[in-house]
Amino acid sequence: MAKMLYSVSMSADGFIAGPGGDMQWLTDYLGPNPLVDDLIGDVGAILTGNRTFGGDDPYRDTPQEGEAFGGGWSGPQFVLAHKAPARPVPGVTFVHSISEAIEKSRAAAGDKYVNVLGANVARGLIEAQALDEVLTIITPVMLGDGVRLFDHPGGTQVKLERIRFSATEDAVNIWYRVKY
């Protein structure tokens, strides 16, 4: 069965997007990362939130704009949204509940990973105890404001066990298993 992996680039102060969902800060840190290069082949499906799906793109104004992993991956994509757009989006299935998102994305991924994008989707998966792993790619920048890696009003503790660690010139990769 597919594992649910929340993989995300993050500033050193814990933000995955800048104010207003800005992702242009990430453009300077999209360099080679062997761990990410290896991960791409292990992803069977993508599950993203509607805000992330329709949001800013660090590849904006390049040929890779709108492409998963900058065009390095293709396959089934699922967007968790209250309603689907009027026009279908090729290769994208809109799902309306976290349980439907889990079921359909896992089935599509087979024995590979469901790569989870978006803090709200990750939080929903944690609440459903369905998130298996978290990969944080920490970049050498502080944003000071924006969308946090994990935000749970009122607080909650999610225990993680480190299973892998590596570094490149512009990133520190920490891969965790979620402990329920």
C-alpha positions as a printed Julia matrix, in Angstrom:
180×3 Matrix{Float64}:
   0.0    0.0     0.0
   1.19   3.5    -0.81
   2.67   5.64    1.94
   1.6    9.25    2.41
   4.69  11.52    2.37
   4.46  15.24    3.14
   7.52  16.59    1.3
   8.22  20.25    1.51
  10.88  22.9     1.16
  10.99  25.14    4.19
  12.78  28.27    5.3
  15.08  27.99    8.31
  12.38  29.7    10.39
   9.68  27.16    9.5
   7.73  28.67    6.6
   6.84  26.75    3.43
   5.42  29.78    1.63
   5.93  33.47    2.19
   3.23  36.05    2.91
   0.21  35.64    0.64
   1.46  32.21   -0.49
   4.56  33.63   -2.22
   6.83  30.88   -3.52
   9.37  33.01   -5.39
  11.75  32.82   -2.42
  12.31  29.15   -3.3
  13.64  29.87   -6.81
  17.18  30.44   -5.51
  17.2   27.0    -3.84
  15.97  24.72   -6.64
  19.46  23.4    -7.33
  20.54  19.79   -7.47
  19.43  17.62   -4.58
  20.15  13.89   -5.0
  17.58  12.91   -2.37
  14.82  14.73   -4.28
  16.06  13.33   -7.59
  15.77   9.81   -6.13
  12.36  10.54   -4.59
  10.81  11.56   -7.92
  10.99   7.99   -9.2
   9.3    6.72   -6.04
   6.24   9.0    -6.33
   3.14   7.31   -7.73
   0.63  10.12   -7.17
   0.41  13.67   -5.85
  -2.17  14.91   -3.36
  -2.34  18.66   -2.96
  -4.62  21.24   -1.47
  -6.57  23.64   -3.65
  -4.63  26.67   -2.39
  -1.31  25.03   -3.25
  -2.59  23.75   -6.61
  -3.78  27.19   -7.7
  -1.07  29.17   -5.91
   2.26  30.7    -6.75
   4.86  28.61   -8.57
   8.63  28.9    -7.96
   9.04  28.02  -11.66
   6.88  30.96  -12.75
   7.81  32.38  -16.17
   9.92  29.33  -17.06
   9.12  26.3   -19.24
   8.68  24.25  -16.01
   5.84  26.43  -14.69
   2.87  24.37  -13.55
   4.78  21.09  -13.78
   5.22  18.79  -10.78
   8.84  18.76   -9.59
   9.61  21.33  -12.3
   8.61  18.87  -15.01
  10.6   15.96  -13.6
   7.49  13.92  -12.76
   4.19  13.09  -14.38
   1.31  10.99  -13.15
  -2.04  11.16  -11.4
  -2.7   14.25   -9.32
  -5.47  14.76   -6.78
  -6.6   18.12   -5.45
  -8.55  18.35   -2.2
 -11.12  21.08   -2.85
 -14.68  21.95   -1.9
 -15.65  22.06   -5.56
 -14.01  21.27   -8.87
 -13.43  23.99  -11.47
 -15.95  24.37  -14.28
 -13.4   23.1   -16.82
 -11.65  19.77  -16.24
  -7.89  19.88  -15.74
  -6.12  17.07  -17.65
  -4.5   14.54  -15.31
  -6.07  16.09  -12.21
  -8.89  14.61  -10.12
 -10.67  16.86   -7.64
 -11.7   15.16   -4.4
 -13.94  16.61   -1.72
 -13.02  14.92    1.57
  -9.86  13.77    3.28
 -11.1   10.16    3.29
 -11.77  10.27   -0.47
  -8.36  11.9    -1.01
  -6.61   9.14    0.94
  -8.48   6.32   -0.8
  -8.1    7.56   -4.37
  -4.51   8.82   -4.15
  -3.28   5.64   -2.44
  -4.99   3.46   -5.03
  -3.42   5.49   -7.85
   0.07   5.39   -6.28
   0.13   1.61   -5.94
   3.2    0.65   -3.91
   4.88   4.05   -4.37
   4.51   7.27   -2.39
   1.63   9.69   -2.44
   3.52  12.98   -2.37
   1.52  15.4    -0.23
   1.73  19.13   -0.92
   0.08  21.78    1.23
   0.04  22.41    4.97
  -3.74  22.08    5.32
  -3.8   18.7     3.59
  -0.92  17.48    5.76
  -2.75  18.62    8.89
  -5.9   16.79    7.74
  -3.9   13.62    7.16
  -2.34  13.91   10.62
  -5.78  14.34   12.17
  -6.91  11.21   10.27
  -3.69   9.43   11.39
  -2.95   8.72    7.74
   0.29  10.65    7.22
   3.21   8.2     7.24
   6.31  10.31    6.65
   7.53  13.91    6.46
  10.47  15.13    4.39
  11.6   18.66    5.22
  14.11  20.29    2.91
  15.41  23.2     4.95
  16.79  26.1     2.93
  19.24  28.77    4.15
  16.79  31.67    4.31
  14.43  33.12    6.93
  11.12  34.54    5.69
   9.73  35.94    8.94
   6.09  35.35    7.94
   3.95  33.14    5.75
   2.54  29.62    5.77
   3.99  27.39    8.48
   5.1   23.81    7.89
   2.51  22.68   10.43
  -0.03  24.88   12.14
  -2.65  23.58   14.55
  -4.5   26.34   16.45
  -4.54  25.5    20.12
  -1.48  23.33   19.57
  -0.91  19.64   19.28
   2.15  17.44   19.43
   3.08  15.2    16.53
   5.98  12.94   17.35
   8.46  12.17   14.59
  11.28   9.67   14.29
  14.2   10.63   12.05
  14.85   7.93    9.46
  17.17   9.73    7.04
  19.39  12.82    6.92
  21.47  14.39    4.15
  22.67  17.78    3.02
  23.58  19.71   -0.11
  25.12  23.14   -0.45
  21.68  24.81   -0.31
  19.59  22.36    1.72
  19.43  20.12    4.74
  17.12  17.15    4.15
  15.49  15.51    7.17
  13.16  12.57    6.57
  10.89  11.48    9.42
   8.41   8.75   10.19
   5.24   9.96   11.94
   4.67   8.22   15.26
   1.01   7.89   16.31
